[in-house]
C-alpha cells in the first residue's frame, strides 16, 4: 500500500465516520429550552460541539484504518476470497 493510497483511504474513512458522528448528541434550540434565532432553521443544532466530534472521528477512523491496513498488508482477505468479484487468470 503506497502512502498516497493510504492517505486517500484514510480521508474517505474519516469523512464517512464524521457524517456518521454528526447527529450524535445534537439537540435543537427547542429541545434545549431556548428560543430559535431568527433566520435559523428550527432543526438547526443548538450547540453542535464540532471539535469533540472531530477528535472522536479521528480516533474512530484511525482504528478502522488500522484494521483495514492490517487486512491489506498481511493478506488476511485477498480479492480471490470475495465471492462476487470476477475471477481472472494470474499473469506470470
N, C-alpha and C positions, 0 to 999 in steps of 0.2 A: 504494500500500500504506500503510494507516494505521499509526500507531505501535502501537496495541493489537493489530492483526492481526500485525504483525511480531514483537511480543513473544510472542504466543501460538504462532506458528510456531517461533520460536527455542526456546521452552520445550519444545515437543513434540520437536523435533530433539535438544535436549540430553538429554532422558530416554531417547530411543531409542539415542543414541550411548553414554550411560552404561551402559545394560544390555548393550550390545554389548562394552563395555570391561571390565566387572566380572570376567569369567572369565580375562582375560589375566594370565598370570604367577602365578596362585593355586596355592598348594601346601597340602596338608593337613598336620596335625601329623605323621602317619605318614611322609609324603614328606619332611618336614623333619628326620626322625630324632628326634622328641621324642614323649613320651607324651601321649596326649589327656587333657585336663582332664575330670574327672567332671562330667557334666551337659551337656557339649557333644556335638554330633553328630560322628561320625567324619569326615564330609565337610566340616566347618566349616573355613574357611581359617585357616591358622596365623597369618599376618600379612597382613591384607587390603590394606594400603597404599592407603587411600581418598583421601588428599589428592593424591598424584601422579595417580591415576586421574581425579579430578575436574578437575584442571588440564588433563590431556590431553583430557578430554571437552570442556572449554570451548574449547580450541584447535581441535579437530576439528569441533565443531558450529558454531563461528564461520566456519570455512572453508566448510562445507556450506551454512550460511545465506547467506553472501556470494554463493555461486554461485546459489542459488535466488533471492535478491533481484535479482541482475543479470538472470536469466532473466525474472522477472516484470516488472521495471521497464522493461527495454529490449525487451520483447515478442519475445524470441527464439523462444519457443514460445507460440502462442496456443491457446485452447481449441478452436478450429476445426481445428487440426492434429492433435489427439488423435483417433485413429480410432474408438474405442469410445464417445465422448461423443455424445449426440443432437444433431442439427442443428436450430437454431431460426432463424426469420427475424429479422433485425435490426429493431429498432424505431427509427424516426427521429423 
